[in-house]
């Protein structure tokens, strides 16, 4: 299962894993289950748009999922949430890193 989107930020003095735990409950209504508690990837990119420009740094964690789980997702943050197989991953310009990360994860 993959959740694409959201804008969870690490609070001051918060461990990034705790941020993931908090955000997954807030945005999907399920508990985060880490197969490995270390982040799998780190990416950075300059933001675009009309607001203040800055560099977003993202830690990417892999989570275990259950395709049968009922997700109580935050409809203010997400239009929809869905599972997909690696060959059916969405092609998106919002998260250009997704294709590269999915390729690396499939090799694990």
C-alpha positions as CSV (number, residue, x, y, z in Angstrom):
1,X,0.0,0.0,0.0
2,X,1.3,3.5,-0.7
3,X,0.0,6.8,0.4
4,X,0.9,9.6,-2.0
5,X,0.5,13.1,-0.8
6,X,0.2,14.7,2.5
7,X,2.5,17.3,4.0
8,X,3.6,16.0,7.3
9,X,6.3,18.0,8.9
10,X,8.6,16.9,11.7
11,X,7.8,19.0,14.8
12,X,10.7,20.5,16.8
13,X,12.4,17.7,18.9
14,X,10.2,15.0,17.3
15,X,11.8,11.8,16.0
16,X,11.0,11.4,12.2
17,X,9.6,7.9,12.9
18,X,7.2,9.5,15.4
19,X,6.1,12.0,12.7
20,X,5.3,9.0,10.4
21,X,3.3,7.3,13.1
22,X,1.4,10.5,13.9
23,X,0.7,11.4,10.2
24,X,-0.4,7.9,9.2
25,X,-3.0,7.8,11.9
26,X,-4.1,11.4,11.2
27,X,-4.3,11.0,7.4
28,X,-5.2,7.3,6.9
29,X,-6.6,6.2,10.2
30,X,-4.3,3.2,10.6
31,X,-1.2,2.5,12.7
32,X,2.2,2.6,11.0
33,X,4.1,-0.7,10.9
34,X,7.7,-0.4,9.8
35,X,9.5,-3.5,8.4
36,X,12.7,-1.4,8.9
37,X,12.6,1.7,11.1
38,X,15.4,3.5,9.2
39,X,14.4,5.7,6.3
40,X,14.9,4.0,3.0
41,X,15.6,7.2,1.0
42,X,16.3,10.9,1.4
43,X,15.3,13.3,-1.4
44,X,15.5,17.1,-1.7
45,X,14.0,19.5,-4.2
46,X,13.2,23.2,-4.5
47,X,9.6,24.1,-4.1
48,X,7.6,25.7,-6.9
49,X,4.7,28.1,-6.8
50,X,3.9,31.6,-5.7
51,X,4.9,31.2,-2.0
52,X,8.3,31.5,-0.4
53,X,10.8,29.3,-2.2
54,X,12.7,26.8,-0.1
55,X,14.2,23.3,-0.3
56,X,12.0,20.4,0.8
57,X,14.0,17.5,2.3
58,X,12.0,14.3,2.6
59,X,12.8,11.1,4.5
60,X,11.0,8.1,2.8
61,X,10.0,5.3,5.1
62,X,8.7,1.9,4.0
63,X,5.5,0.7,5.7
64,X,3.8,-2.6,5.8
65,X,0.2,-2.5,4.6
66,X,-2.9,-4.6,4.4
67,X,-4.8,-4.2,1.1
68,X,-8.0,-5.2,2.9
69,X,-7.7,-2.5,5.6
70,X,-10.4,0.1,5.7
71,X,-8.7,3.5,5.4
72,X,-10.4,6.5,7.1
73,X,-8.4,9.0,5.1
74,X,-8.4,12.7,5.5
75,X,-10.5,14.0,2.6
76,X,-9.2,17.5,3.1
77,X,-5.7,16.2,2.2
78,X,-6.5,13.4,-0.3
79,X,-8.9,13.1,-3.2
80,X,-8.6,9.4,-3.1
81,X,-6.3,6.7,-1.7
82,X,-5.6,3.4,-3.5
83,X,-3.2,0.5,-3.6
84,X,-1.2,-0.2,-6.7
85,X,1.3,-2.8,-8.0
86,X,4.7,-1.5,-9.1
87,X,3.8,-1.7,-12.8
88,X,0.6,0.2,-12.1
89,X,2.1,3.1,-10.1
90,X,0.7,6.5,-10.9
91,X,2.8,8.7,-13.1
92,X,2.8,12.0,-11.3
93,X,4.7,15.3,-11.6
94,X,3.8,16.0,-7.9
95,X,6.2,13.4,-6.7
96,X,8.8,12.9,-9.5
97,X,10.9,10.7,-7.2
98,X,8.2,8.1,-6.9
99,X,9.2,6.0,-10.0
100,X,12.9,5.9,-8.9
101,X,11.9,4.9,-5.3
102,X,9.5,2.2,-6.4
103,X,12.2,0.8,-8.7
104,X,14.6,0.6,-5.8
105,X,12.1,-0.8,-3.4
106,X,11.1,-3.6,-5.8
107,X,14.8,-4.7,-5.8
108,X,14.8,-5.2,-2.0
